[in-house]
Amino acid sequence: MRKFIEKLFGIDKIRAETEASVKAAAEAAKLAEEATAAAERAKEAEELAKLNPKERATRKNEPYITVLNTHVNKDNVRNGFFELDWNDQFVLKLKQEGYGFDGDLDEEIVDRWFRELCANVVVDEGLNVPVNTGVIDIQSVKRNNR
């Protein structure tokens, strides 16, 4: 009897149309969410593309180190230095690997790592000579994101 009354008054058609509308609205909402997420990903990718490598790594919470420049003494080519740049995540990684502790200057921690790295290069080359790194002059350069 109920079905007969619904058919008689067109309620069954209204119910079907309502269900179709609800389904279409749910699909539209899902498409809108996907489009919004895609737009946010595109915006983030665009912002990351504008950043330099250090800023990009820092934004992604990744360790970063690079050699900015290599300086060689014109009068004595055996003397020179590397100019390094790093982010806080790199220093944290070094601390986790045992190169430093809270309270140590970042420059000291990076220097310990760099000295060991250079010594390992000498050892890997099979040179059995004492490693003398000379005098290390650490100058902190104030930069953005440091």
C-alpha positions as a Python dict, from the first residue, in 0.01 Angstrom:
ca = {
    (1, 'M'): (0, 0, 0),
    (2, 'R'): (282, 240, 88),
    (3, 'K'): (444, 194, -253),
    (4, 'F'): (114, 254, -423),
    (5, 'I'): (63, 584, -239),
    (6, 'E'): (419, 694, -314),
    (7, 'K'): (370, 616, -683),
    (8, 'L'): (29, 782, -691),
    (9, 'F'): (160, 1109, -551),
    (10, 'G'): (500, 1091, -729),
    (11, 'I'): (692, 1052, -407),
    (12, 'D'): (892, 766, -556),
    (13, 'K'): (1021, 997, -832),
    (14, 'I'): (1099, 1272, -582),
    (15, 'R'): (1286, 1021, -366),
    (16, 'A'): (1488, 895, -668),
    (17, 'E'): (1567, 1252, -776),
    (18, 'T'): (1671, 1341, -421),
    (19, 'E'): (1900, 1038, -398),
    (20, 'A'): (2053, 1124, -736),
    (21, 'S'): (2104, 1485, -626),
    (22, 'V'): (2268, 1377, -300),
    (23, 'K'): (2498, 1141, -490),
    (24, 'A'): (2587, 1412, -743),
    (25, 'A'): (2652, 1661, -462),
    (26, 'A'): (2881, 1411, -285),
    (27, 'E'): (3074, 1352, -608),
    (28, 'A'): (3101, 1729, -665),
    (29, 'A'): (3226, 1780, -310),
    (30, 'K'): (3486, 1508, -359),
    (31, 'L'): (3603, 1667, -687),
    (32, 'A'): (3618, 2007, -516),
    (33, 'E'): (3831, 1864, -234),
    (34, 'E'): (4067, 1699, -485),
    (35, 'A'): (4093, 2024, -683),
    (36, 'T'): (4166, 2222, -367),
    (37, 'A'): (4434, 1973, -261),
    (38, 'A'): (4590, 1985, -609),
    (39, 'A'): (4591, 2364, -602),
    (40, 'E'): (4757, 2363, -258),
    (41, 'R'): (5024, 2118, -382),
    (42, 'A'): (5086, 2335, -688),
    (43, 'K'): (5114, 2646, -472),
    (44, 'E'): (5360, 2471, -237),
    (45, 'A'): (5565, 2348, -534),
    (46, 'E'): (5572, 2701, -676),
    (47, 'E'): (5686, 2843, -342),
    (48, 'L'): (5956, 2575, -307),
    (49, 'A'): (6079, 2650, -659),
    (50, 'K'): (6138, 3013, -558),
    (51, 'L'): (6361, 2912, -266),
    (52, 'N'): (6734, 2849, -277),
    (53, 'P'): (6851, 2493, -199),
    (54, 'K'): (6922, 2570, 168),
    (55, 'E'): (6582, 2731, 221),
    (56, 'R'): (6414, 2442, 40),
    (57, 'A'): (6588, 2181, 258),
    (58, 'T'): (6508, 2379, 572),
    (59, 'R'): (6141, 2410, 473),
    (60, 'K'): (6132, 2032, 419),
    (61, 'N'): (6311, 1982, 753),
    (62, 'E'): (6606, 1811, 580),
    (63, 'P'): (6978, 1844, 665),
    (64, 'Y'): (7173, 2070, 428),
    (65, 'I'): (7542, 2147, 383),
    (66, 'T'): (7729, 2293, 90),
    (67, 'V'): (8069, 2434, 2),
    (68, 'L'): (8016, 2801, -81),
    (69, 'N'): (8372, 2865, -188),
    (70, 'T'): (8723, 2724, -183),
    (71, 'H'): (9000, 2970, -105),
    (72, 'V'): (9367, 2902, -183),
    (73, 'N'): (9657, 3117, -64),
    (74, 'K'): (9826, 3265, -374),
    (75, 'D'): (10165, 3267, -205),
    (76, 'N'): (10143, 2915, -65),
    (77, 'V'): (9902, 2676, -239),
    (78, 'R'): (9929, 2436, 56),
    (79, 'N'): (9721, 2680, 258),
    (80, 'G'): (9358, 2758, 204),
    (81, 'F'): (9015, 2700, 339),
    (82, 'F'): (8663, 2598, 251),
    (83, 'E'): (8367, 2822, 318),
    (84, 'L'): (8072, 2606, 427),
    (85, 'D'): (7705, 2681, 478),
    (86, 'W'): (7456, 2458, 659),
    (87, 'N'): (7118, 2459, 825),
    (88, 'D'): (7011, 2372, 1180),
    (89, 'Q'): (6886, 2030, 1069),
    (90, 'F'): (7240, 1940, 956),
    (91, 'V'): (7381, 2035, 1296),
    (92, 'L'): (7109, 1830, 1467),
    (93, 'K'): (7203, 1531, 1248),
    (94, 'L'): (7568, 1574, 1344),
    (95, 'K'): (7473, 1585, 1714),
    (96, 'Q'): (7273, 1265, 1668),
    (97, 'E'): (7581, 1107, 1506),
    (98, 'G'): (7800, 1206, 1803),
    (99, 'Y'): (7984, 1511, 1667),
    (100, 'G'): (7856, 1752, 1928),
    (101, 'F'): (7636, 1820, 2225),
    (102, 'D'): (7390, 2085, 2332),
    (103, 'G'): (7590, 2393, 2426),
    (104, 'D'): (7858, 2339, 2159),
    (105, 'L'): (7877, 2607, 1894),
    (106, 'D'): (7737, 2496, 1559),
    (107, 'E'): (8067, 2595, 1396),
    (108, 'E'): (8262, 2365, 1629),
    (109, 'I'): (8032, 2073, 1555),
    (110, 'V'): (8057, 2121, 1180),
    (111, 'D'): (8436, 2163, 1211),
    (112, 'R'): (8466, 1827, 1394),
    (113, 'W'): (8272, 1659, 1117),
    (114, 'F'): (8468, 1832, 840),
    (115, 'R'): (8804, 1744, 995),
    (116, 'E'): (8702, 1378, 1016),
    (117, 'L'): (8574, 1389, 660),
    (118, 'C'): (8908, 1528, 535),
    (119, 'A'): (9104, 1274, 740),
    (120, 'N'): (8894, 992, 591),
    (121, 'V'): (8975, 1115, 241),
    (122, 'V'): (9347, 1093, 323),
    (123, 'V'): (9304, 742, 465),
    (124, 'D'): (9091, 631, 169),
    (125, 'E'): (9368, 744, -66),
    (126, 'G'): (9608, 513, 119),
    (127, 'L'): (9835, 790, 240),
    (128, 'N'): (10005, 697, 564),
    (129, 'V'): (10101, 1045, 671),
    (130, 'P'): (10002, 1235, 981),
    (131, 'V'): (9703, 1454, 911),
    (132, 'N'): (9770, 1814, 1009),
    (133, 'T'): (9468, 2028, 945),
    (134, 'G'): (9653, 2340, 1050),
    (135, 'V'): (9478, 2627, 1215),
    (136, 'I'): (9104, 2635, 1183),
    (137, 'D'): (8964, 2986, 1178),
    (138, 'I'): (8590, 2971, 1230),
    (139, 'Q'): (8399, 3281, 1138),
    (140, 'S'): (8026, 3275, 1175),
    (141, 'V'): (7844, 3456, 898),
    (142, 'K'): (7496, 3581, 980),
    (143, 'R'): (7258, 3466, 710),
    (144, 'N'): (6886, 3424, 676),
    (145, 'N'): (6752, 3091, 809),
    (146, 'R'): (7050, 3041, 1045),
}
